[in-house]
Amino acid sequence: MSNTYIHHEQGKRVPICIDGQDFPSVEHYFQYCKFVYALKDDAEPQLVQQAKQDILMAERGRDASVIGSPKGSHYKKLVDPNKWKKVSDCVMYRGVYEKFKQIKVLKKELLDTFPCVLIEHTPQGGDKFWGNAGDDSGLNLTGQVLGKVREQLYKEQTHHYSCV
């Protein structure tokens, strides 16, 4: 089995719709969910709404990421990092799954990578959590999520065809 290096385009807008809400990208969805599923008990509703609106209005996924990051002012005031840690992987999976389920050309591209291991290639010294840090020392969680999504989409496709 070989590796397929993927170059995640965090700044690229690929709109998705989840639970009736439109998001400009998976990154927008991911950041938005911090202000849905991981709020501090004393979070002020008006500030929560403002944070969500700021994320939805962000020009690029990268901009949404800055707004929702632990260094961002909204995050510090409103998000409980322990709550977020418990749900963040599931949130990312859901966003990525919906993206590839909704956008058929991307779904085909992802399915066509089978059986390769997917690796989110980042610049040397780059993202060690979601990517490979440029030298395969990172956790590569993006690649892992994409692999799980690919497996689920394949199962759905196979099941669908067998019922026809």
Contacts in CASP RR format, 6 or more apart in sequence:
PFRMAT RR
TARGET T0000
AUTHOR 0000-0000-0000
METHOD contacts of the structure
MODEL  1
MSNTYIHHEQGKRVPICIDGQDFPSVEHYFQYCKFVYALKDDAEPQLVQQ
AKQDILMAERGRDASVIGSPKGSHYKKLVDPNKWKKVSDCVMYRGVYEKF
KQIKVLKKELLDTFPCVLIEHTPQGGDKFWGNAGDDSGLNLTGQVLGKVR
EQLYKEQTHHYSCV
1 115 0 8 1.000
1 116 0 8 1.000
1 117 0 8 1.000
2 116 0 8 1.000
2 117 0 8 1.000
3 116 0 8 1.000
3 117 0 8 1.000
3 118 0 8 1.000
3 119 0 8 1.000
4 113 0 8 1.000
4 116 0 8 1.000
4 117 0 8 1.000
4 118 0 8 1.000
4 119 0 8 1.000
5 119 0 8 1.000
5 121 0 8 1.000
6 118 0 8 1.000
6 119 0 8 1.000
6 120 0 8 1.000
6 121 0 8 1.000
6 142 0 8 1.000
6 143 0 8 1.000
6 146 0 8 1.000
7 121 0 8 1.000
8 120 0 8 1.000
8 130 0 8 1.000
8 131 0 8 1.000
8 142 0 8 1.000
10 25 0 8 1.000
10 27 0 8 1.000
10 60 0 8 1.000
10 61 0 8 1.000
10 62 0 8 1.000
10 65 0 8 1.000
11 25 0 8 1.000
11 27 0 8 1.000
11 60 0 8 1.000
11 61 0 8 1.000
11 62 0 8 1.000
12 25 0 8 1.000
12 60 0 8 1.000
13 24 0 8 1.000
13 25 0 8 1.000
13 60 0 8 1.000
13 61 0 8 1.000
14 25 0 8 1.000
14 26 0 8 1.000
14 99 0 8 1.000
14 103 0 8 1.000
14 106 0 8 1.000
15 22 0 8 1.000
15 23 0 8 1.000
15 24 0 8 1.000
15 25 0 8 1.000
16 22 0 8 1.000
16 23 0 8 1.000
16 25 0 8 1.000
16 26 0 8 1.000
16 29 0 8 1.000
16 95 0 8 1.000
16 98 0 8 1.000
16 99 0 8 1.000
16 102 0 8 1.000
16 103 0 8 1.000
17 23 0 8 1.000
17 98 0 8 1.000
17 102 0 8 1.000
18 29 0 8 1.000
18 94 0 8 1.000
18 95 0 8 1.000
18 98 0 8 1.000
21 32 0 8 1.000
23 29 0 8 1.000
23 32 0 8 1.000
23 56 0 8 1.000
24 56 0 8 1.000
24 58 0 8 1.000
24 61 0 8 1.000
24 64 0 8 1.000
25 60 0 8 1.000
25 61 0 8 1.000
25 64 0 8 1.000
26 92 0 8 1.000
26 95 0 8 1.000
26 96 0 8 1.000
26 98 0 8 1.000
26 99 0 8 1.000
27 61 0 8 1.000
27 62 0 8 1.000
27 64 0 8 1.000
27 65 0 8 1.000
28 55 0 8 1.000
28 56 0 8 1.000
28 58 0 8 1.000
28 61 0 8 1.000
28 64 0 8 1.000
29 91 0 8 1.000
29 94 0 8 1.000
29 95 0 8 1.000
29 98 0 8 1.000
30 88 0 8 1.000
30 91 0 8 1.000
30 92 0 8 1.000
30 95 0 8 1.000
31 55 0 8 1.000
31 58 0 8 1.000
31 61 0 8 1.000
31 64 0 8 1.000
31 65 0 8 1.000
31 67 0 8 1.000
31 68 0 8 1.000
32 52 0 8 1.000
32 55 0 8 1.000
32 56 0 8 1.000
32 64 0 8 1.000
33 87 0 8 1.000
33 91 0 8 1.000
34 68 0 8 1.000
34 75 0 8 1.000
34 79 0 8 1.000
34 84 0 8 1.000
35 48 0 8 1.000
35 51 0 8 1.000
35 52 0 8 1.000
35 55 0 8 1.000
35 74 0 8 1.000
35 78 0 8 1.000
35 79 0 8 1.000
36 52 0 8 1.000
37 83 0 8 1.000
37 84 0 8 1.000
37 87 0 8 1.000
37 91 0 8 1.000
38 79 0 8 1.000
38 80 0 8 1.000
38 81 0 8 1.000
38 83 0 8 1.000
38 84 0 8 1.000
38 86 0 8 1.000
38 87 0 8 1.000
38 88 0 8 1.000
39 48 0 8 1.000
39 78 0 8 1.000
39 79 0 8 1.000
39 80 0 8 1.000
39 83 0 8 1.000
40 77 0 8 1.000
40 78 0 8 1.000
40 79 0 8 1.000
40 80 0 8 1.000
41 80 0 8 1.000
43 77 0 8 1.000
43 78 0 8 1.000
44 77 0 8 1.000
44 78 0 8 1.000
47 74 0 8 1.000
47 77 0 8 1.000
47 78 0 8 1.000
48 78 0 8 1.000
50 74 0 8 1.000
51 67 0 8 1.000
51 68 0 8 1.000
51 74 0 8 1.000
51 78 0 8 1.000
54 67 0 8 1.000
54 74 0 8 1.000
55 64 0 8 1.000
55 67 0 8 1.000
55 68 0 8 1.000
58 64 0 8 1.000
58 66 0 8 1.000
58 67 0 8 1.000
66 72 0 8 1.000
67 74 0 8 1.000
68 74 0 8 1.000
68 75 0 8 1.000
68 79 0 8 1.000
69 75 0 8 1.000
70 76 0 8 1.000
70 79 0 8 1.000
70 81 0 8 1.000
89 141 0 8 1.000
89 145 0 8 1.000
92 141 0 8 1.000
92 142 0 8 1.000
92 145 0 8 1.000
93 145 0 8 1.000
93 148 0 8 1.000
93 149 0 8 1.000
96 145 0 8 1.000
96 146 0 8 1.000
96 149 0 8 1.000
97 149 0 8 1.000
97 152 0 8 1.000
97 153 0 8 1.000
99 106 0 8 1.000
100 106 0 8 1.000
100 107 0 8 1.000
100 110 0 8 1.000
100 149 0 8 1.000
100 150 0 8 1.000
100 153 0 8 1.000
101 107 0 8 1.000
101 153 0 8 1.000
107 153 0 8 1.000
110 146 0 8 1.000
110 149 0 8 1.000
110 150 0 8 1.000
110 153 0 8 1.000
111 150 0 8 1.000
111 153 0 8 1.000
111 154 0 8 1.000
111 157 0 8 1.000
113 150 0 8 1.000
114 150 0 8 1.000
114 154 0 8 1.000
118 142 0 8 1.000
118 143 0 8 1.000
118 144 0 8 1.000
118 146 0 8 1.000
118 147 0 8 1.000
118 150 0 8 1.000
119 131 0 8 1.000
119 132 0 8 1.000
119 136 0 8 1.000
119 140 0 8 1.000
119 143 0 8 1.000
120 127 0 8 1.000
120 130 0 8 1.000
120 131 0 8 1.000
120 132 0 8 1.000
120 140 0 8 1.000
120 141 0 8 1.000
120 142 0 8 1.000
120 143 0 8 1.000
120 146 0 8 1.000
121 131 0 8 1.000
121 132 0 8 1.000
121 134 0 8 1.000
122 130 0 8 1.000
122 131 0 8 1.000
122 132 0 8 1.000
122 133 0 8 1.000
122 134 0 8 1.000
123 134 0 8 1.000
124 133 0 8 1.000
124 134 0 8 1.000
124 135 0 8 1.000
125 133 0 8 1.000
125 134 0 8 1.000
125 135 0 8 1.000
126 133 0 8 1.000
126 134 0 8 1.000
127 133 0 8 1.000
127 138 0 8 1.000
128 137 0 8 1.000
128 138 0 8 1.000
128 139 0 8 1.000
129 138 0 8 1.000
129 139 0 8 1.000
129 141 0 8 1.000
130 139 0 8 1.000
130 140 0 8 1.000
130 141 0 8 1.000
130 142 0 8 1.000
131 138 0 8 1.000
131 139 0 8 1.000
131 140 0 8 1.000
131 141 0 8 1.000
131 142 0 8 1.000
131 143 0 8 1.000
132 138 0 8 1.000
132 140 0 8 1.000
END
